[in-house]
Amino acid sequence: MPIHTFMRRLLGGLTASAALLSLAACDTANVPAAPAAVRAASVYSPKVACENLARSNLMFEGNTTVTAATAVTAGSIVTSSNQRISNLPNMCRVEGVSRPTAGSDIRFEVWLPTDHWNGRFMSSGEGGLAGALNYTRNGLDGGLDEIVRRGYATASTDTGHRASDPFWAIGHPERVVDYAHRAKHLVTVAAKGLIEAYYGQPPVRSYFNSCSNGGRQALVQAQRYPQDYDGFVIGAPWNLTQRATAGFLWTGRALAEPGANIPPAKLPMIRQAVLDHCDARDGLKDGLIEDPRKCGFDPEVLSCKGTDAPTCLTEPQVKAVRALYQGPVNPRTGEKLYPGWSQGSESSWARMMTPNVSASYPLALGIAYYRNLIYADSQWDWRSFDFDRGMALADDKATALLNAASPDLSAVRQRGVKIIFYQGWDDEVLQPENTPNYYEQVMGAMGGPAATRTFARLFMVPGMAHCYLGPGANSFGGVGQQIPPSRDATHDVQRALERWVEDGVAPQTLVATRYADERPETRRIEMQRLLCPYPTVARYKGIGNQNEASSFSCVAP
């Protein structure tokens, strides 16, 4: 049933004066202060009972239907995966399914705040190969639970398959399309329709905030469906999937060589040698490297002079470290296929250094990707990958469907959409240099740095691992991060995006926070650092507490 018909049936007979009385009677005390564009919305409270969303045969694009709608008033729910989530506000939990083709089965949920909606829709992304909804990050930013607590309507999807099936794509080409791009678009359309049905108005603004595969999903939306969102926070985007994943295979190959695997206990020693070589070049010796690309460390200096020892690297280990820094190379042409891991990020490499290399991460993700999406073969041996012909095959398959690597963002720029990218230099899952490389391509395609900054900015984060954690200041409102100390446009990247979209004020800097303990319940600030729009970097002023952001300024690299 079309939304306008549904609303007419539910609201028929409600006069304009009655609508105003209804609005005046609603509890506005819990509605957060909002920018002018959102304050202009005329309705913040539901206009229909939650259960009616499931009783009215709503139908959305792509054969998308509602299967259940439940009013949540007890503060907790149990998910389909038997996961209990507590401390929830009053809300309407809508469950649905989308079947755009005979081979599709896309499950999703939309959560709608009952009495504190802020007028906005924020989509959550799904990591890796997805297969499950992003219900919660266990007290961290980015799950459905924390988003709805903040007053946003929100949605998540399994993208059309179940994570319990390791070979979900083999023999199911429509599932690949759903995962690649179709599911997020259809769920976005349905979520907006449900918002309009529930509140009597569409969202005033729609946002996408996610990281990793969620960052890829965001760029897919920007490039394929530019009408879906008004702003994006895009962290560590997996936007050139087959190349990044070939890098995982390259890393596995290097560490599988005889004697090459490195005991995790040696990683701090390697990192310290890198810091000794180039930490002070950014004006402050603080255990963080502002731009690892300029380091130039050679692991040969750590070569054992005699037998193997905890303080040195054997010859095979030196070769492996070089390969990890280098990244994959075409053996026939010498072409560098993708960046390697950053110098200074070695303390984050522990998951790669396991006795069973093929079970290490992110290699395990790479094996699953190539078995499902490139070779459609559950028995494919990752050691057989040919970085020449195999790479060409993967490029052909991924470029048209899975990737989001086009630098042409003119469609979203024309709509007034704003984008904030971020990337941690210590990322151990997605090679961090890819993001500034992509941003530079965007600048080249969109008229240069000044023209690009009018709608898209990148913030590189020294010392941050994949999306969060790491030795640096790593919390500023991104998915999976600890909740920032203040929900303002300085400390929270989502608020910075909203201020840009809704008030026209672009973010000049951000402030990232590191807490003394990485547990969500710990709130003591250990360090705050200035994040600068690329290509500028934070430079210590020479005076002041080096753990305070105010002691830094943004300078040319």
N, C-alpha and C positions, 0 to 999 in steps of 0.2 A: 504494500500500500504506500503510495507517495506520501512524503512528510506533510505536505500542505493539507492533504485530505485527512490524515491522522489528526493533525492539530485542530482542524475545523470540527471534527467529531468530539474531541476532548474538551475544546474550549468554546464550542458553540454556545451563544447566549451570554458570554462574559462581555459586558460592555466596557468601553474605554474607562469610564469612571470606576467600575469595579476592579479593573486591572490596576489602576492607580492605587486604590484602597488596599489591594492585595500586596502591592509593592511596599506601601507604607507600613503595613503590618508585619512584614518579614523582619527577621532579626538581622540587622546590618552590623551589629557590634563585632561579629566575627569576620566580616569582610575585610581583607587586608587593604591598606592604602594602595592605590593603583595610579599609574600615569593617566594623563588626561584622556588618551584614546580609550582606555578601558573604563574609566569612570563615566564615559559617555553612554555606556550600555544601560538600557532601561530596566533590565530584569537580571537578578542574581539568584533567584530562588526557583525551585522546580514548579512547573505548572500542571504536572500530572503525577499520579502515583507511579512509583517505580515499577510495580508489577504490571502495569498497563503496557509497558514497552514490550512485554512478551506476549500479550494477549491480542495485539492488534495487527498481527501478520505483516509487520514491517518488512520491506524488501529493499535492498540496496544494490548498487552496481555489482556485477559479477556473481549473481545468484547468492547474495549474502543475506542471511536471515538471523534473527534472534532466537536462541534456544532457551534462554532463561533470563529472568531479571529479578533480583532479590534485594530488598531493602536491608542494609546492614546497619543495625542499631546497637549491637552488643559489643562492638569494638574489636571483634576478631572473626576470622573466617578460616575454613580449612579448604585448601586448594585441591584441584583434581589429582595432584601428585602427593596428597596427604600431608601437605605442609601447612602448619598453623601459623597465621600471621595475626599479631595482636596490635593494640594501641592504634586502631583505625578510627577515623572520624565517621560520623553518620554519612552513609553514601548509598548509591544505587549501583549494585554490581551486575553488569550485563554480560552474559556469555553468548557467543555466537559462532557461526560457521559460514565459511565462504567456499563455494564449489563452482568456480568459473568454468571448469572443464570436468569431463568425466573422471579424470585422474587426479583431481584436486580435492583436498580435505584440509582447509585452513581453519584452525581453531583460534579464537581470540577472545579477549575480554576488554570491556570499556568500564572504567570506574568514574562515577559522577558524584562529586560532593553534594550532599543534601542541603547544607545550610551555610556553606562558606565558599561557594564558587567564586573565583576571582575573574571570571569572564574569559579565561584562556584555556586552550587545549595544548597539552604537551605530550608528545609521543615518546615512549621509551624504546630503545633499540634492543636487539637480541645478539649476543656475542657468538663468535665462532661460526659453526654451521647451524646454529640455532636449534630448533627442535623442542623448545620449551619457552613458556612465557616468563618474562622478567618480573616476577612477583615482588621480590624483595632483595635488597643487598645487605640485610641483617644490620640495620641501623646506619647504613651509609647512604650516600646520595644515589639517585638514579633508578630505584625500583618503583613499581606501581605504588607501593605503600607510602614511600616518602613523598612522591609527587602529589598524591591525593591529599596527604596531610598538609601540604603547602597550599592547597586550595585550587589546584588545577584539575580539570577533567583529563583523563589519561587513558592510554590503551597499550596493549602488547599482544603479540601473536607468536605462535610456534613456527610461522612462515610456511606451514603446509606439510610438516612431517614430524615424527616423534624421535627424540634423541635416543630412545631405547633401541631404535633400528639402526645399526651401524652402516648399513648399505641402502639407505632410504632412497637414493637417487637412481640406483642401477635398475634399468628397465622401466623407469618412471620419468620420462622427459618433462611432463607437466609439473611435477614436483620441483624440478630444477628451475623452471620459469617462475614458479611461485616463490621459491627461496630467493632467486636472483633479484626480483623486483616487484612481481605482481601482488604478492600477499600484503606487503606494507602499504601499497597504494590502496588496495581494496579496503583494508582495515581502517585506513585514514578516512576514506569516504564514509564508511559506515559509522565511525566514531563521530564525525561531524554531524551526520544525520541524526544520531541518537542524542547528541547534545541539543540540537534544535528541537527534537521531539520532547525532550525532558524539561528544558528550560524555556521553551517558546522562542528561542533565538539562537542563531549560530554563534560559535565562538567569535569574540572580537578579534583575537589574534591566535594563530596556530604556530607552535614551535616544535622543533625536533632537537633533542639534546642527548647525544650518545657518543660512544667511543668504540674503536676497533671495528668489528663487523658492523656495529651500530653506526660508526662513522661512514662506512661504505654505504649502508642503507640511506643515511642522510644525503650523501652525494648522489646516490641513485635517484632519490626524490627530487633533488635540485635539478638534475640533468634530464630525467625522463618525465617528471610530473611537476613542473615548476609552479603550477597553480596550487599545490597541496599545502605549502607552508609559507609563513611570513618571515621566519628566521631560523637559523640553524646554529647549534653549537656542535662542532665536529672535531672529535678527538681521535688522534692516531688512526686515520682512516685506512682500512684494508681495501684500497680502491684499485690497486693493480694486483689482483688476487693471485694469478698464476705466477707472476714474477716473485712476489714476496714469498709464496709457498715454495717456489723453486729454491729460494734462499734457505728455507728450512731443510730441504733435501741436501743442499750443499753443505750446510753445517753438520748434518748427520753423517754425510760421507767423510768429511774431514775428521770428525771425532771417532769414526769407526776404523780409521787406519791403524795398523798395529802400533801399539804404544802411544797413541795420540790422545786418548781420553785423559782429561785433566781432573785430578781429585778436587772436589769443591773446596777443600781446605787451602788449596793454592790460589784460589781466586782473589782473596783480599791482598795477597802478596803482589799479584799482577796489577791490580787496581792501584795499589800504593805506588808502584813503580811508574805508572802512567801519571798519577798526580804529581809525583816528584819531578816528572819531566815537563809538565805544562800547566799545572794548576795555577801558578802565580801569574801567568801571562795575561789574565783578565783583570789584574790590578789587586787581587786579594787571594791569599792562600787560605782557602776555606773548605777544601774537600769537594769543591764543585767546579765544573768546567763549563764556561758559558757557551763555547762553540767547539765541540770535540773535533770538528773537521780540520781545525788548524793545529792539532796536537802533534802529529807526526812521530808518534812513539814507535820504536822498533823492538819487538819482543826478543830479538837476538841478545840484547844486553842481559837477559835473565837466563841465558844458556848455562847449564850445569858444566862446571869445569872438570868434574870427575863423574862420580856415580850420582844417580838421582837423589834429590834431597828436597825437603819441604820448602826451601828457599830458592829453588831454581826450576827451570824447565828443561826437560830432555829435548833432544833434537826433533823427534816426532811431535812433541807438544808445542814447540816453537812454531813449527810448520802449521799446526792446527790453528793456533792463535792468529797467525798471519791470514790464514784462509777465512777465519771468522770476521776479521776486520775488513778483508777485501770484498767478500760477497761473491755471488756466482758469476762465472765468466764462461763465455762460449769458447770451447776448446779449439774450434776450427778457425774462428775469426778473431779471437781475442777480445770481442766486445764485452764490456761490463754489463751484465744483465740486470743487476739490481744492487743497491748498496748493501754493505755488510753491517755488523754491529758496531756501535760507537766506542771509541776509546774512552775509558773511564767508567764504562757500564759493567765491568767484569763481575762486580759483586752480585749482579742480577742474573748471572749465567748458570746458577746452580742447577736449575731444572734441566738444563741441557746435558749436564755432566753426570750421567747415570751409567752403571755397568751395562744395562740393556738399552743401548742407544736408541733403538727403534721405538721404545716406550717413552722416550723423553719428550719434553714439550719445548718448543712448538712442533717438533718433527712429527709427533703423533697426529697433530692437526693436519700437517702437510700430507701425510700418507692417506688420511681419510679424504682430504680434498681431491687428490689425484685419483684415488680409487673410485670415488663417487662421481666426480664432475668432469674428469678429463678422459680416463680410460674405461669407465664403467666396468670395472673388473675387480671383484673382491679379493682376488689373489695376486694382484699386481705387486711386484717386488720393487720397492722404492730404490733399491741399490742399482736397478737397471736403468734409471732415468738418464737419458741422453740430453745434455745441456745444449746441444745443437738441434737435432731433428725433433727431439721430444719437446724442447722449448717452443719450436715453431708450431707444433701441433697444439700445445697448450695455449699459445697466443691466439691461434685461430679460434679455438673453442670459447675462450674466456672473453675476448675483446668485445664481441657483439652482445653478450648476454650477462656475464657476471661482473664485469668491471664497471667502474665509475671514474674513469681516468681522463675524460675529455676536459681540456682547460677552458672550453667555451662555456661560460656561465652567463651569457648575455640574456638568456630567457628570464632567469631569476633577477638579474640586475634590473631589467626593464620593469619588473613588477615592484621594485623597491625592496626586495628581500635582502636581508643582511646575514652575513656568515662570519662566525668567529671560529677559526681553527686553533687547535692546540696540539702539542706533541712533546712527550718527555724524551730528553736526550739519552736517558738510561734505559729506554724501552728494550726489553728482552724477548718480546713476542713479535712485534712488527718493527722492522729495521727503521730507525727514526729518521734517517736522512731522506727517506722517500717523501715525507710531508713538505719540507722546504723545497725539495726539487719540484713537487707538484705545484706548490704555490708560485714558484718562479715561472712555471709554464703558464699558470693562470695570468700572472702579470704580463707575460709576453703576448697572450691572446686577447687580453682585455684592455689594452691601451697603455700599459706601463704601470709602474708602482703607484703613482698618484691617483690614476683612474681606478685602480683596483682597490685602493684603500677606502674609496668612497662606499664600498659595499662589502668588502671581505678583508679580514685581517688575521694574521697568524701570530700566535704567541708560543715560542719555544720555551720549555721548562727544564733548566739544568737540574740533573739529579733525580728526575722523576722517572719511574719505571713505566710499565705498560698501563696507561690510563691513570694510575695512582701508585702509591707507595714509592719506595726508593729513598736514598739518603738526603734528597733535597726537599724544599718546601713543595708539597704535592697535593694540597687541598684548596680548591677554589670554585667549588660548585659543579665539578664534572662527575660523570657517572662512576660509581664505585669509590669515590673519594669520601673522606670524613666530611661531615657537615661543616661549612666554613664558620668562623666566629661571628660573622655578621652577614645577613642576607641583604647586602647592598651592592651597588654596581661596581664597587672597588674590590670586594672580596668574593663575590659570587658571579661567575661568568654568565649564568642565566639572566640575572638581573641586569648585567651589562648589556646583554643582547636586547632585552626588552627596552631598556632606556634608549638604545640605538634605533630600534624599530619604531617605537611608540613616541619618543620625544625628539628623535633626530640627533642625539648626542652620542658620537662615536667613542669607543673606549680608547683612551690614550695609553693607559697602563692597567694592569691588574695586580693584585697582591695575593700571593700564594702563602699558605700557612703549613707549617709542620708542627704537629703536636708531639709532646714528650713521649707519648706511648701511642702506637698505631691502633689501639683498641678504641672503638667508637665511644665507649663510656668515659674515656680520658679526654679532658678538655684543656689541659695546661699547654699553652703555646710555648714551643721551644724556639721557633724561628719563623720569621716572615721575610719574604723576598719579593722584589719588584719583578714583574713580568713585562717585557717590552714588545711592542709590535715589530715583527720581523721586517727588515734585517737588523734593526737596532738590538743592542744587548745591554744588560744592566751592568753598570760600572760603579764600584765603591767610590764614594766621594773623598775618602781619605780621613774622614772624621766621623764620629758617631758609632753607635753599637752596630756591629756587622750582622747581628741577628734581627735588625729592624729594617723594614722596607724603606723607611725614610732616609736611610744612610746611602741609598743608591740612586742613580739617575740613568736614563736611557741615552746611550751614545751610539754613534756609528761604529760598526765592527772594525 
